[in-house]
Amino acid sequence: MRALVFDAPGLTPYITERPDPVPLPTSAVIKVEATGLCRSDWHAWMGHDQDISIFPHTPGHEFSGTIAAIGSELTKFKVGDRVTVPFVSGCGTCVQCLSNNAQVCPNQWQPGFDGPGSFAEFVAIPHADFNIVKIPDSMSYAVAASLGCRFATSYRGLVLVHETQATDTVAIFGCGGIGLAAIMIAKSRGATVIAVDLSDNALTFALSIGADHVINAGDTNPVVAIRELTGTGASVTVDALGSAITSSQCIQSLRPRGHHLQIGLLPPVVIQERATVPMHTVIGRELHIHGVHGMSAADYPRMLADISNGLLHPEKLIATTISLEEAPAALMAMDKERAPGITVINL
């Protein structure tokens, strides 16, 4: 099969031939039709994820496709089914998995991090009966691929972790894939949305999908601006970027007893060297801080129903589609300013 690989962190990725995966008794092999290009893939390539130890390595963790082969013990799926997969695959048997919280399974497996990912023609998923999700025939592979990481995580944070209400004011820091999804989801719940970014292009895109107010953090102190807009601070903040600065600003922007959702990943080097949580503010305002790490397959039906019913329009977030051959250059450029919206690789 064709696959994108890199031979060590930071080395130029390239397209090559790799062996097709073979399903184990409880796994399934999926023919990848589309896969999202996410900043987490860039972190993987740069070596920020210390779980990657076998090279050459294939990244990619949000995708959709059709089942090409199934293990002998699978009972819920068949070859040809149109499917997608959460970026965290659970073991299916632990306490967390049995309580529909596979996204924090202690035995979790993530494609593109713990093993070969979806920047390839085929990818194998373990415990497939537990982790794979069928997608509606009406949903394109590109849209389904855009859901697995950024959209689903934002959905869980703003719908399942904090049940966003029309009375909420939600301040979202970062208007990349996570942030734009969060804007759309918060607006679908009736909330007032404030979008914060350094890019005027990204903020213009944020307005086009429903943001009520935008703040360019390069020109204005967002903490001060949010307090001026709200009077007492936002009721909910989302760090959709993942940095020491944005996580701290989010917490400082909250009103008393507000909720902060940390969705953007902070690489270990950031956590160890620079990230600080203003705990005096957390204590003094009795703030709630939630880490949000994906969404289990068990929670997908509600999100898919909201899409099918027209409440959410993830197709509006897809800005660019590219081929696998174009993916190496696109991956290396993920830390540069680019057109707002999600990039999807079509295979």
ABEGO torsion letter per residue (X at the ends): XBBBBBABBGBBBBBBBBBBBBBBAABBBBBBABBBBBAAAAAAAAGABAABABOBBBBEABBBEBBABBBAABAABBBGBBBBBBABBBAGABAAAAAGAAAABAABBBBGAABBBABBABBBBBGAAAABBBBBAABBAAAAAAAAAAAAAAAAAAAAABBBBAABBBBBBEABAAAAAAAAAAAAAGBBBBBBBABAAAAAAAAAAGBABBBBAAABBAAAAAAAAAGAEBABBBBAAGBAAAAAAAAAABBBGBBBBBABBBBAAAAAAABBBBAAAAAAAGBBBBBBBEBBAAAAAAAAAAAAAGABBAAAABABBBBAAAAAAAAAAAABBBBBEBBBBBX
